[in-house]
């Protein structure tokens, strides 16, 4: 069924735009008219852009919150025994994001043509990741798509919340460091050179060693700032290229787990992702080996991914999951203990969820502690640096006053 892209005015005069699927242009206009939308412009989306007839339909991503809300709405409709095609039609018209709306409308058309839901989602890898598609496939196979979609919505919301906490915790320290560097740069480039002119006006003035060092550094920044800028730029590019290389990423991931203060936090975030994702997949009916193959990409740490790969290999030979994870040495003892109990009692999914909840709480407290600590530390360092500059400037000024007196 064709998909039409439209622009129009709502009943209250507001500009609206979106997509609507219909057999032809006339039917599309009638649909919009029933929705009290006055059409200004409407066109067949595929005819407007023939490049979209095949292959992945969109290279744009969708915000996690929008995806979670859409998933929850779709789960609610399916739970109410509404057919999947009709549910997708309703949700695609409800969604405000045009990229997501177009994807859902196209998925509905592919289902009408005989495709499975999870295969149609695979046409949009930038919107629906492997976890999402695997869960939907498990839901289709088990006949519990509504339950799976609701768990997917909860999982997506939890991941978005964790990501927001990490970003929020890092915002304040980054702002403070940026302000500090900017202020120091202003003092060394604009203020101190003017003070040098004042000092040179007194030929009998003997400058302290720390003042001389400050002046030399200021002159270097004024005359050779491009060397500093080039050095830091080249250093950043080299570090980024090394970190993005396979060997560099592996070394960096191992190092990040060993860093003081930051290392434990990185480990907790990775373990939380691992346990929650694995619990969600297992609850959705995804087999253990397939679930571990998906989860290894979620932890975003090569060292932990290797440990998961080794665990998957051992599990395929008949071992339990707790033993291989313990041998890797990358997972905390409490995680191993809870997984071991879950395997013995048959409550592995529940135990994994409890571990994830506990680690989410620890991550939140850890990030709040780091944020509250970083602020005073940056302020103290900034005060120390500015205080040193003030002393280096004021001592010669007092000596000048004594000489003049």
Protein Blocks (a to p, Z undefined) as FASTA:
>chain_A
ZZdddddddfkopacddddddfblklmmmmmmmnopacfbdcdfklmmmmlmgcjfbfcd
cdfklmmmmmmmmmmmmmnopafklmmmmmmmmpmblklmmmmmmmmmmmmnopafklmm
mmmmmlmcfklmmmmmmmmmnopmmmmmmmmmmmmmmmmmmmmmmmmmmmmmmmmmmmmm
mmmmmmmmmmmmmmmmmmmmmmkbccdfklmmmmmmmmmmmmmmmmmmmmmmmmmmmmmm
mmmpmklmmmmmmmmmmpghjlmmmmmmmmmmmmmmmmmmmmnopafklmmmmmmmmnop
aklmmmmmmmmmmmmnopafklmmmmnopacfklmmmmmmmmmnopmmmmmmmmmmmmmm
mmmmmmmmmmmmmmmmmmmmmmmmmmmmmmmmmmmmmmmmmmmZZ
